[in-house]
């Protein structure tokens, strides 16, 4: 029925929405608008390029795919390639192919996540954004299931993308 801004900055827009339910009742619902995200699964010789990161919000360490926000005017595939290079020092080669598209929290968050796959990469030097991870590693796909089971892969879009890769390779 209506919306009002509760908070807004360059990263996030938090709004309150007056939602009318089918039975006529009203619900005061929150929604978060943020940039769409681009991810890349770079897979070379049955190994995937992952970052070991600490997320202070959840105080948890875990393996994640390179990812980041899609800049205004930038396409999702270009953003995914840029993020791989900035965060890992590896440049994806060839066209990035769409792996999945997901909406991580559609009941609360407007952001969409686009995940692409690259099957080759060239090392160009240390990552420009080296502060984003503790380490960068080529992890064998055969170890991904064990990392999921041990809780070392927790980030939702990374988890979804890696499960998709495993299903497609089975």
C-alpha positions in Angstrom: 0.0 0.0 0.0 2.9 2.4 0.9 6.6 2.5 1.7 8.8 4.8 3.7 12.6 5.0 4.0 14.0 4.0 7.4 17.7 4.3 6.3 19.6 4.9 3.1 23.3 5.2 2.2 25.4 4.1 -0.8 25.3 0.4 0.3 21.8 -0.2 1.5 18.3 1.2 1.4 16.1 0.0 4.3 12.4 0.6 3.9 9.2 -0.1 5.8 6.3 -1.3 3.6 2.6 -1.4 4.5 1.4 -4.6 2.9 -2.2 -5.6 2.6 -2.8 -9.3 3.0 -5.5 -11.1 1.0 -7.8 -11.1 4.1 -7.6 -7.3 4.4 -5.1 -7.3 7.4 -2.1 -5.1 7.1 1.5 -6.1 7.8 4.3 -3.7 8.6 7.1 -5.4 6.6 10.8 -4.5 6.2 12.7 -4.7 2.9 16.3 -4.2 2.1 17.4 -2.9 -1.3 21.1 -3.4 -2.2 23.2 -3.9 -5.3 23.0 -7.1 -7.3 26.0 -9.4 -6.9 28.2 -11.3 -9.3 30.1 -14.5 -8.5 32.5 -16.6 -10.4 33.3 -20.3 -10.2 36.7 -20.7 -11.9 37.2 -24.4 -12.5 40.5 -25.6 -13.9 41.6 -29.3 -13.9 38.8 -30.3 -11.5 39.8 -27.6 -9.0 37.8 -24.5 -8.1 39.3 -21.1 -7.0 38.1 -20.2 -3.5 38.9 -17.5 -0.9 39.2 -18.3 2.8 37.4 -15.3 4.5 36.3 -14.1 7.9 32.9 -12.5 8.0 32.8 -10.3 11.1 29.0 -10.1 11.0 28.6 -13.8 11.8 32.1 -14.1 13.3 32.7 -17.1 11.0 35.5 -18.2 8.7 34.7 -20.0 5.4 35.5 -20.7 1.8 33.8 -18.5 -0.7 33.7 -17.9 -4.4 35.1 -14.5 -5.6 32.2 -12.1 -5.6 31.1 -8.5 -5.3 28.6 -5.9 -6.3 27.7 -5.1 -9.8 28.6 -1.5 -10.5 26.2 0.8 -12.3 26.4 0.3 -16.1 28.3 -3.0 -15.6 27.0 -6.3 -16.8 26.9 -9.3 -14.3 29.5 -11.3 -16.3 31.9 -8.4 -16.5 31.5 -7.8 -12.7 32.2 -11.4 -12.0 35.4 -11.4 -14.1 36.5 -8.1 -12.4 35.9 -9.5 -8.9 37.9 -12.6 -9.6 40.9 -10.5 -10.8 40.6 -8.0 -7.9 40.2 -10.6 -5.2 42.5 -13.4 -6.4 45.0 -12.1 -9.0 43.7 -14.6 -11.5 42.1 -13.4 -14.7 39.4 -15.6 -16.1 39.9 -16.6 -19.8 37.3 -17.0 -22.4 33.7 -16.2 -22.0 32.1 -16.6 -18.6 29.1 -18.9 -18.9 26.0 -18.5 -16.7 25.9 -21.2 -14.0 23.0 -20.0 -11.8 20.9 -16.9 -10.9 19.5 -16.8 -7.4 17.6 -14.5 -5.1 19.2 -15.3 -1.7 16.4 -13.8 0.6 13.4 -12.9 -1.6 11.2 -12.2 1.4 13.5 -9.4 2.7 16.2 -8.5 0.2 15.9 -7.2 -3.4 19.4 -8.3 -4.5 19.9 -10.9 -7.1 23.1 -13.0 -7.4 24.5 -14.0 -10.8 27.0 -16.8 -10.8 29.2 -17.6 -13.8 31.7 -20.3 -14.6 35.1 -19.9 -16.2 37.1 -22.9 -17.3 40.5 -21.2 -17.6 42.4 -18.4 -15.9 45.8 -16.7 -16.1 47.7 -15.5 -13.0 48.5 -11.8 -13.4 49.9 -11.0 -10.0 48.9 -10.4 -6.4 45.3 -9.5 -5.9 44.5 -5.8 -5.8 42.0 -6.5 -3.0 44.3 -8.8 -1.0 42.7 -7.6 2.2 39.5 -9.5 1.4 40.8 -12.9 2.3 43.2 -14.7 4.5 44.2 -17.1 1.6 43.4 -18.0 -1.9 43.4 -21.7 -3.0 42.6 -24.0 -5.8 40.4 -26.6 -4.0 39.8 -30.0 -5.6 36.1 -30.4 -6.5 36.4 -33.9 -4.8 37.0 -32.1 -1.5 34.0 -29.7 -1.8 31.5 -32.1 -0.2 33.7 -32.6 2.8 34.1 -28.8 3.2 30.3 -28.4 3.1 29.8 -31.2 5.6 32.4 -29.7 8.0 30.8 -26.3 7.9 33.8 -24.7 6.0 31.5 -23.5 3.2 28.6 -21.5 4.7 27.9 -18.6 2.4 24.6 -19.3 0.7 25.3 -18.4 -2.9 28.7 -20.1 -2.9 27.1 -23.2 -1.4 24.4 -23.2 -4.0 26.8 -22.7 -6.9 29.2 -25.4 -5.7 26.4 -27.9 -5.2 25.3 -27.1 -8.8 28.8 -27.7 -10.1 28.9 -31.1 -8.2 25.5 -32.1 -9.6 26.5 -31.3 -13.1 29.7 -33.2 -12.9 28.1 -36.3 -11.4 
